[in-house]
Amino acid sequence: QVQLAESGGGLVQAGGSLRLSCAASGINVVFNAMGWYRQGPGKQREWVAGISRGGSANHADSVKGRFSISRDAKNTVYLQMNSLKPEDTAVYYCAAGSSSRSPAYWGQGTQVTVSS
């Protein structure tokens, strides 16, 4: 059974940083494409970042230069978020599959709130 458990969300002031973690079980993050998505208040869920099975990382234009996705040998995927803005406020979801853009598995999400 695949499980993705996000952690690291919270309340932060604008300009601050957070690091989200996604601990995976039932799959190997190295052999799957992993991604982060977010859904803000009243908005549709959107893709934020992805890392391919080959290790190539990509980020949405809205977060490029501020967010960074990575993974490690502990079967965990991270999203380092710097220079946070109020518009980054959302529930952030970890996802896994053959492509980060079309995931088969989802975590339950972690709330990130950025105050102005």
C-alpha positions, 0 to 999 in steps of 0.5 A, spaced: 500 500 500 502 506 497 502 512 503 505 519 502 505 523 508 507 530 508 509 534 514 512 541 515 507 546 514 505 551 518 504 559 519 510 563 517 511 571 515 512 573 508 519 573 506 520 567 511 522 559 509 519 553 510 521 546 508 516 541 507 517 533 507 513 527 504 515 520 507 513 515 502 512 508 503 510 502 499 514 506 493 521 508 492 521 515 490 527 514 486 524 509 481 517 514 481 516 521 478 514 525 485 511 532 485 508 537 489 501 540 488 497 546 492 490 548 492 489 555 495 483 558 498 477 558 492 482 555 487 484 549 483 489 544 485 495 546 481 502 543 480 508 546 483 514 542 482 516 535 480 522 531 480 523 525 474 525 518 475 532 520 472 532 526 477 531 532 473 527 537 477 522 542 474 518 548 477 512 552 476 514 559 473 510 562 479 515 559 484 521 558 480 527 561 484 524 561 490 522 553 491 526 547 490 524 540 490 529 534 492 529 527 494 534 523 498 536 516 500 531 516 506 525 515 501 523 522 502 521 528 498 522 535 500 520 542 498 524 548 500 520 554 500 524 561 500 521 568 500 514 566 501 509 570 499 501 571 502 499 568 495 503 561 496 498 560 502 495 553 500 494 546 502 500 543 499 500 535 497 505 530 495 504 526 489 507 520 485 506 516 479 509 515 472 509 522 471 509 528 476 504 531 472 499 525 472 500 522 479 497 516 481 498 517 488 496 523 493 498 525 500 493 528 505 496 535 504 499 540 509 497 547 510 501 553 509 499 559 511 503 566 509 501 572 513 503 579 510 
